[in-house]
């Protein structure tokens, strides 16, 4: 290849990597998976290594992390927060060790899990936390002190009056990630692509209250300039643990490559069952003096390396892209594919999150694609296998009208999502009524999604208030609806009139207003009519109720449609007063139980059932263990069902599980 062609190829690759890095580090909105970035990065490294004279001035290979373009205050790192070098096979890892030990001879290594989060620095003076910052570009980071004070496992004061700096990883556990995405989906907000970006987006908030609402955690693994009595990495971790820092207890001191290889094999197999995401292992020279002696390059230390897990992928074909309309009008694309086995489960659908992602990956009907599980949780398309793309392939056209009501779709300012803003959209009405009847809201037993669909199809209900005007004669028109079913449903609807008003507020489905916010507002102001007259300032005075919730509440009640709905509810006899209750009954089948869901569900999205169980006091986890109380399984259940059977975990079919919701 001629020099000019090589230069063009290097520059194009570099610009692509810079754009991907900006999306990942600065915007917390990755457009490609880690392994895709890593593959391109290594290609660029190899080209520059062979032709150093063609290296661009702004080469991504010289940069650490991303730029600090947020409005957070900036922090200069006296000791730079460097990146790590990567290897992608055991052979490459062995070669790294061999090169190192030519200089040092055989040495022990501290081998740790590589947590899928973002780097964090914590500084203490006289034992008190004074500053927390992100890595940023390695030399300048962002001050996130106010936000970090809300992370439960970060000590605000040490048991000893030390002036120190420690560093580690801030991450979001799998359960917290699922809960956050479920809540955002319910509120019509853009969901996070993976736990790493959820953690980054949560930590880098300008409003610390937002960080407080999200369950972030840390693992601390580095002591910057430790005291002389600490001579190795293993000692440093033990001492940091004694000082109250959360450290990862899976680390081991290993010297033999066979042991290191076994460690990799063990956690490659176990990563699905961990409560947090990992994307590899980190190998560090244990001796701190030797670390200093080996030193750093411009970008990475010479004494540590990250072994990245090869992506667990499956190849399949995209047959269809379906668009679903949520309760708040957000229209979301999902790829429907040939079923394929991935990480122990059968996968036939993958969320595409938003139109921008669909366009960025240029996914088309008939494309062969590679699938992986983002954060070891969510099936996601990694990339299109271009060499298998059909010759008659056409760019996928993003819809311009709602798939439910054909109303024109809009892009609201500062949103990536498409929305249908038609208040009469049948899909939104269906989702809204289903939410209204759900257990965290008005708890109308027997009124599930399928019956709601029938009621709307028969034009018996057009809004939630119409439920209170249904008659036995009308319900008898529904297919398979018998006398007992009719009586039970009407009784459940009648009983819901007596609910405390916070359940009614939750059921109205106001953007950003969940059960907790509804309870706090009702407890403060007691009556729905009074609440409807409040302004933003009145609502924002309530602890943990920020301006976003306050503005959403006031905007909702200003609508003429909302006033008409309240009149219909009041005339039907629905209670508008606070009765001192805070939600559904205190005891239920799922309270304080640890539950795992697996397989394809017929009646609910996985996120919907997870939210229902969580609202009932259950802990829904992503992996089966001896601590699991119940496994709920649908069709095509895979390895989790097998493991649960082996451990003797009680099993519930989807039907059995839903029966316990009644």
ABEGO torsion letter per residue (X at the ends): XBAAAAAAAAAAAAAAAAAAAAAAAAAGBBABBAAAAAAAAAAAAAAAAABAAABBAABAAABBEBBBABABBBBBBABBBBBBBBBABAAAAAAAAAAAAAAAEBBBBBBBBBBBBBBBBBBBBGGBBABBBBAEAGABBBBAAAAAAABAABBABBABBBBBBBBBBBBBBAAAAAAAAAAAAAAGBBBBABAAAAAAAAAABABAAAAAABBBBBBBABBBGBBAABABAAAAAAAAAAAGBBBBAABBBBABAAAAAAAAAAAAAAAAABABBBAEBBBBBABAAAAAAAEBBAABBAABBBBBBBBBBBBBBBABBBBBBBAAGBBBBBBBBBBBBBGGBBBABBBAGBAAAAAAAGBBBGBBBBBBBBGGABBBBABBBAAABBAABBBBBBBABBAAAGBBBBBBBGBABBBBABAABAAAAAAAAAAAABAABAGBBGBBAAAAAAAAAAGABABAAAAAABBAAAAAABBGBBAAAAAAAAAAAAAAAABBAAAAAAAAGBBGBBAAAAAAAAAAAGBAAAAAABBAAAAAABBGBBAAAAAAAAAAAABAAAAAAAAAAAAAGBBABBAGBAEBBABBAABGBBBBBBEBBAABBAAAAAAAAAAAGBBBBABBBAABABBBBBBGBBAAAAAAAAAGBBBBBAAAAAAAAX
